[in-house]
Amino acid sequence: VGYAPQSDGTLTDFTAGDTASLISAAHSNGVNVLASVADALGGDFNGAVTNHLSTFVTNIMSIVTTNGYDGVEIDWEASWDVTKSTSLISSLRTALGSKLLVVDASILQYASWNGTNTASLDRLNIMTYDFAYTGDPYSWFGSAIYGPTPIAVWSLDLTRTRFMESG
C-alpha cells in the first residue's frame, strides 16, 4: 500500500487491489495497517513540505481517515532533509493523535536521528540493505551483520552502534 508525495501537497495513489478488504482482514486478525508515503514511488517530499505542509498533512490524514488506516509510515529517501522531516513529523504527530507514526531512516542519516526527532515517533525503522555500493573500492556484502572491524565498512552492527550513539 503506497502513496507518493507530490510537490503541490497532493498524493498519488499507488495502492493496488482492494485496500478496504486488506485493512478489514488485517484488523480482524489484530494487525495494524499503515499508509506508506514514499518518495521511492517518484514523489517529492521536499516540495510538499516546503511549499504545502498543511495541505500535505491534511491530504495524508484524509487518506488515513477515509480508508481506516492505523497510522502512517514515512519512507523519505531522495534528498532527505532533517529540518523538513522534523517539520513533517511534528505536524503529522499532532494530526494523527494516538494513531501510529513510523519513519524509515537511511543508514547515512544516523547523526540526525537523535532523541529530539524521534520523540514524536512510535517507531524508527533503519533501512539495513545495500551496504555494498558499485563505487566502493572493495567487494562487500549487501547486508552484513558485522564488518571486519567496528568502523571499517557498513554492517548491521555498525549501523546499530551509530544510531544508538546519536541518541
N, C-alpha and C positions, 0 to 999 in steps of 0.2 A: 504494500500500500504506500504510494508515494505522491508527493506534490512538489513541484518546482517553483521556487520563489521568482517572481518577475520584478523588474526594476520599477514598475509602477505600483507595487504593493499587492498585486493580484497573485494567484497561484494557478499553475497549470496542473490539471489532474491527470496523473499517470497511473491511477489505480486501474486494475483490470478485473473484470468479472463482477460478481455480486458482493459488494462491500457489506451491505446490510446482513446478508447471510453469514459472512465471515465473522462479523462482530457479534451477531447473535449466537453463533456456535461457540465462539471463544468465551463469551460471558456465561453461557450455560455450563461451561466447564471451569468457571472461576479464573479465566485468563484475561488479562488486560490487553487492549489493543490500542496502539499509539498511532497517530497520524504522523508519518515521516515526511519532514520537509527537508529536501536535499538538493543541493546545487549540482550534484553529480548527474542529475537529470537535465542539465542545461539551464539551470536557473541563475539568478543574480541576487544574492543576499545583500551585497554592498549597496546596490541601487535601491532595493526595497527598504533597507534600514536607514540609509542616509536621507532619502527623499520622501519616504512614505511610511514611517514606522507605525504610526497609529492605525493607518489603513491596513497595513500588512498584518498587524496583530489582530485587528477586527476580522479580517478575512480568514486568518488561521482559526480564530475562535468560532467563526461561522461554520467552518468545516467540522470542527470538533463537536459542536453542539448539534448540528444537523444530522451528523452520522452516528453520534453516540460514542465517539472515541473516549478513551480513559485519560488521554493526555496527548502530548506532543514530543516527538523526537526530532532534534535538530542535527543535521549532518552537513555542516558548512565546511567544505574542503578548499575550494578555489578562492584565492585572495582573502583568506580569513583575516579578520582584524579584531584585536582584543577589545578595543573601545566600543566598536559597533556591536560585537557579540554580547558584551556586557549590557548595553542598552536594550538589545533584543531580549536577553534573558530576564532582565529586570521587568520589562513590560509584559512579557509572557507570564512570568510568575504571578504578577498581580492579576492578570486576566484569567488565568487558569484556576486560581484559588487552590483548592485541595487536589485538583487533577494533577497527573504526573507530568514532570518536565525532565527530559533526558537529553543530554548532549553527547555527540560523538567527537572526540578530540584526536587530532593527529599526534604522532609521537614527537614531532618537532615543536609542538605548542606547549611542551611541559612547563616551561618557565612562566607561562601566562595563566595557568590554571592553579591558582592558589586559593586559600580559604575565602577570599573576598568574592571571587566569581563563582565559586562552587556552592556557596551557602544557599543560593536560591534553587539549586538543583536537587532532584530526587536521586539522580544517578549521573555519573560521568563515565561514559564508555571510552576506553582508549583503543584506538584502531591499531592493532598489532600485526600488520601484514605488510608485505612488500618491503621488508628490510633490505633486500638486495636491489640495487639500482643499476641500470645499464651503464651509467657514467662512473661507477666505482672502479678503483684500480685493482680490485681483488674480487674473487668469487665469494659469495656468501649465501646463506640460507634465506628463504622468504620469510620465515617466522621462527627464528632460532630461539630456544629457551635461554641459553647462556652464550656469552661471547668468549673468545679466548682469554680476554682479561676483562675486568669490570668496566673499562672505559674505551675499549678498542673499537668495537663495531656494535651496531644496534642489536639488541636482543630483548626478549620479554623481561628478563631480569633488570637490564639497564633501564628500560622504559619505566618499569615499576619504581625503581630506585629514584629516577629523576623526577617523576611526578610526586612521589612521597616527599622528597626533599624540598619541592616547591610549595608544599602545603596542601 
